[in-house]
Amino acid sequence: MDTILRWLTAFGVLTASPAAFAIVFVYGIAWAALGHIDWHGFATLATWIMTLVIQRAEHRDTQAIHAKLDELLRADGGADARLRKIDEKQPEDIESHRKRQR
């Protein structure tokens, strides 16, 4: 189960990369070359592209927040150093850590 969770997290990061846009672009070209593109196909491609745009924007925002928080943790000498690496854990582990802190 842990392997699947790690794979899903890695897949989410991959969908925020420029390679994901290239894959959808190549897929759309191949679809058009085979003559299967119609309004439904165009709408599907547009949906995929917008999903990737949203994913990339969310990933960028998350990375910016993490960078800012990392800097704050480095600047505050009393902060728990283990928190700097918490973003490398699985989402379920992070959520259980947050529940323990409440």
Backbone bond lengths (Angstrom), bond angles and torsions (degrees), N, CA, C in turn:
res aa  C-N    CA-C-N  psi(-1)  N-CA   C-N-CA  omega(-1)  CA-C   N-CA-C  phi
1 M - - - 1.454 - - 1.523 110.74 -
2 D 1.333 115.98 -39.89 1.464 120.21 -179.39 1.529 111.06 -63.09
3 T 1.325 116.86 -35.40 1.463 121.12 178.26 1.522 110.48 -64.77
4 I 1.318 116.71 -40.68 1.462 120.63 178.97 1.526 110.07 -64.66
5 L 1.324 117.22 -42.52 1.465 120.61 179.76 1.527 111.00 -63.27
6 R 1.352 116.32 -42.01 1.468 119.30 177.03 1.521 111.27 -63.39
7 W 1.341 116.08 -40.36 1.461 120.41 179.46 1.529 110.63 -64.34
8 L 1.332 117.65 -42.05 1.464 120.42 178.74 1.527 111.54 -63.26
9 T 1.325 117.29 -40.03 1.466 120.47 177.44 1.516 110.42 -64.36
10 A 1.331 116.99 -44.84 1.470 120.77 178.70 1.528 110.60 -63.71
11 F 1.326 117.19 -38.29 1.464 121.04 178.55 1.525 110.38 -64.54
12 G 1.333 117.26 -39.58 1.468 120.63 177.24 1.513 112.23 -62.19
13 V 1.330 116.74 -39.92 1.468 120.59 177.44 1.528 109.85 -67.74
14 L 1.334 116.93 -39.61 1.462 120.99 179.57 1.524 111.77 -62.29
15 T 1.333 117.35 -37.47 1.462 119.84 -179.43 1.523 112.45 -67.99
16 A 1.318 116.91 -13.99 1.464 120.51 177.80 1.527 111.61 -92.32
17 S 1.321 117.44 0.43 1.468 120.42 -177.05 1.528 110.87 -91.91
18 P 1.338 116.75 158.94 1.466 120.13 176.85 1.533 112.66 -60.92
19 A 1.321 117.44 -24.91 1.469 120.52 178.74 1.525 111.01 -60.83
20 A 1.320 117.81 -34.37 1.464 120.88 179.54 1.526 110.23 -63.99
21 F 1.330 117.38 -39.35 1.457 120.76 177.06 1.522 110.54 -64.69
22 A 1.325 116.42 -40.13 1.467 120.87 179.30 1.525 110.68 -63.57
23 I 1.321 116.89 -40.35 1.462 120.63 179.40 1.526 110.69 -63.32
24 V 1.325 117.18 -45.16 1.467 120.38 179.23 1.527 109.98 -65.38
25 F 1.321 117.93 -39.08 1.463 121.83 179.05 1.534 110.21 -62.75
26 V 1.326 116.85 -48.36 1.468 120.74 179.47 1.532 110.17 -63.00
27 Y 1.318 117.45 -40.90 1.456 121.71 177.89 1.533 110.11 -61.05
28 G 1.325 117.02 -43.48 1.464 120.92 179.06 1.520 112.05 -64.19
29 I 1.336 117.15 -40.62 1.470 120.77 177.76 1.530 110.10 -63.75
30 A 1.336 116.34 -44.60 1.469 120.04 179.41 1.530 110.79 -63.79
31 W 1.310 116.33 -40.11 1.456 121.22 179.24 1.529 109.80 -63.02
32 A 1.332 116.49 -43.37 1.473 120.71 179.06 1.523 110.94 -67.82
33 A 1.338 117.36 -39.39 1.462 121.25 -179.54 1.525 111.72 -64.03
34 L 1.308 116.86 -31.19 1.456 120.45 178.50 1.520 112.63 -83.95
35 G 1.330 116.24 -1.48 1.458 121.01 176.63 1.507 115.06 78.02
36 H 1.309 117.42 18.26 1.464 120.68 -177.58 1.522 113.10 -99.80
37 I 1.315 117.56 5.62 1.467 118.74 -178.17 1.535 108.62 -86.57
38 D 1.294 115.56 127.73 1.458 122.88 175.24 1.528 106.52 -139.27
39 W 1.312 118.79 -165.93 1.457 120.20 -178.79 1.526 111.53 -63.38
40 H 1.318 115.14 -37.31 1.468 118.87 178.15 1.533 110.04 -64.79
41 G 1.322 117.07 -44.24 1.465 121.48 178.43 1.514 111.87 -63.89
42 F 1.327 116.06 -41.19 1.464 120.38 177.99 1.530 110.59 -62.58
43 A 1.328 116.50 -42.46 1.467 120.46 178.80 1.534 110.84 -64.67
44 T 1.316 116.79 -37.86 1.465 121.00 178.04 1.524 110.55 -63.77
45 L 1.334 116.34 -46.70 1.467 119.87 178.61 1.526 111.35 -62.91
46 A 1.329 117.01 -41.43 1.467 120.57 178.75 1.529 110.49 -62.59
47 T 1.329 117.04 -39.18 1.470 121.24 178.06 1.520 110.42 -64.60
48 W 1.315 117.37 -44.56 1.473 120.74 178.44 1.522 110.90 -61.13
49 I 1.328 116.29 -44.66 1.471 119.92 -178.43 1.532 110.20 -64.15
50 M 1.323 117.58 -44.01 1.466 120.00 179.68 1.532 110.98 -65.30
51 T 1.324 117.06 -36.78 1.459 120.24 176.22 1.521 110.41 -61.55
52 L 1.339 116.76 -42.80 1.464 120.19 178.59 1.526 111.95 -66.97
53 V 1.328 117.06 -37.21 1.468 120.56 177.68 1.529 109.92 -62.81
54 I 1.331 116.34 -45.16 1.466 120.40 179.40 1.524 110.20 -64.95
55 Q 1.334 117.35 -43.95 1.463 121.30 178.91 1.525 110.49 -59.54
56 R 1.335 116.85 -43.50 1.468 120.69 -178.82 1.531 110.87 -65.35
57 A 1.333 117.19 -42.23 1.468 120.47 178.93 1.529 110.74 -63.84
58 E 1.322 116.82 -42.78 1.469 120.49 178.34 1.530 110.53 -63.74
59 H 1.322 116.68 -42.10 1.467 120.82 179.78 1.533 110.59 -63.48
60 R 1.335 116.42 -43.33 1.466 120.64 178.42 1.521 110.54 -60.81
61 D 1.337 116.81 -46.17 1.461 120.77 -179.91 1.528 111.40 -62.38
62 T 1.325 116.17 -42.48 1.461 120.41 179.18 1.515 110.94 -63.50
63 Q 1.327 116.91 -43.82 1.466 120.19 179.42 1.524 110.97 -63.87
64 A 1.326 117.43 -38.19 1.465 120.61 178.29 1.528 110.73 -65.14
65 I 1.316 116.63 -43.00 1.468 120.53 178.24 1.525 110.40 -62.38
66 H 1.327 116.51 -43.26 1.468 120.01 178.88 1.525 111.15 -62.41
67 A 1.320 117.04 -41.49 1.468 119.63 179.41 1.529 110.78 -63.07
68 K 1.320 116.91 -41.81 1.463 120.69 178.87 1.532 111.31 -65.73
69 L 1.321 116.00 -43.54 1.464 119.17 179.29 1.522 111.42 -66.39
70 D 1.331 117.15 -39.24 1.467 120.09 176.56 1.525 110.58 -58.81
71 E 1.326 116.75 -41.96 1.461 120.54 179.21 1.524 110.88 -65.19
72 L 1.332 117.41 -40.66 1.464 120.55 177.61 1.530 111.20 -64.47
73 L 1.329 116.78 -39.76 1.467 119.72 178.38 1.526 111.07 -66.31
74 R 1.319 117.45 -37.48 1.473 120.21 177.33 1.521 110.77 -67.09
75 A 1.331 116.78 -37.60 1.461 120.87 -177.19 1.534 112.10 -73.06
76 D 1.328 117.43 -31.26 1.457 121.78 -178.47 1.525 108.90 -90.95
77 G 1.299 116.47 108.47 1.457 120.94 -177.55 1.512 113.98 -65.12
78 G 1.324 118.50 -23.02 1.452 121.18 -177.99 1.521 114.12 -87.47
79 A 1.322 117.26 -2.05 1.465 120.41 -177.74 1.527 110.95 -75.06
80 D 1.306 115.82 151.01 1.467 122.11 178.59 1.528 108.81 -72.71
81 A 1.308 117.18 118.76 1.468 122.05 -176.44 1.531 112.31 -63.52
82 R 1.330 117.53 -24.96 1.463 120.29 179.84 1.527 111.94 -65.13
83 L 1.335 117.16 -23.90 1.459 120.05 -179.24 1.527 112.45 -67.54
84 R 1.305 117.97 -22.11 1.469 120.22 179.31 1.514 112.20 -62.52
85 K 1.301 117.59 -30.01 1.470 122.16 -176.03 1.531 112.92 -103.68
86 I 1.329 118.10 6.34 1.459 119.63 -175.20 1.527 111.65 -66.28
87 D 1.323 118.20 -25.70 1.463 120.00 -179.84 1.527 112.46 -69.86
88 E 1.319 117.53 -9.55 1.462 120.78 176.70 1.524 111.79 -86.95
89 K 1.328 117.25 -6.99 1.465 121.46 -179.90 1.525 109.87 -86.28
90 Q 1.315 114.92 169.09 1.461 121.26 177.80 1.525 109.87 -72.43
91 P 1.357 117.86 150.41 1.463 120.61 -178.56 1.532 113.70 -54.71
92 E 1.319 117.07 -36.42 1.463 120.06 -179.91 1.527 111.24 -66.41
93 D 1.327 116.53 -37.37 1.462 120.55 177.72 1.528 111.04 -67.10
94 I 1.318 116.58 -39.52 1.466 121.06 178.52 1.529 109.77 -64.49
95 E 1.333 116.31 -43.37 1.463 120.04 179.71 1.527 111.02 -63.66
96 S 1.327 118.32 -41.32 1.466 119.37 178.58 1.531 110.76 -66.72
97 H 1.329 118.21 -34.63 1.466 121.18 175.02 1.527 110.19 -62.57
98 R 1.329 116.42 -43.28 1.467 120.19 179.84 1.519 111.17 -63.90
99 K 1.331 117.34 -39.03 1.467 120.69 179.03 1.517 111.18 -65.57
100 R 1.341 117.22 -37.81 1.465 120.77 178.32 1.532 111.30 -66.42
101 Q 1.318 118.21 -30.96 1.460 122.67 -178.37 1.514 113.30 -77.72
102 R 1.308 118.17 -16.38 1.484 121.16 -177.47 1.484 112.30 -76.90
